[in-house]
Amino acid sequence: VNELARREGLSGLEEKALRKAQAREATGE
């Protein structure tokens, strides 16, 4: 996903938001 996001040209903020969402799903919240 990291490489794909970079290829799409997403901003660092968007990538951070994505990771935050994934982390929330991991915790089950």
Contacts in CASP RR format, 6 or more apart in sequence:
PFRMAT RR
TARGET T0000
AUTHOR 0000-0000-0000
METHOD contacts of the structure
MODEL  1
VNELARREGLSGLEEKALRKAQAREATGE
1 18 0 8 1.000
2 15 0 8 1.000
5 14 0 8 1.000
5 15 0 8 1.000
5 18 0 8 1.000
END
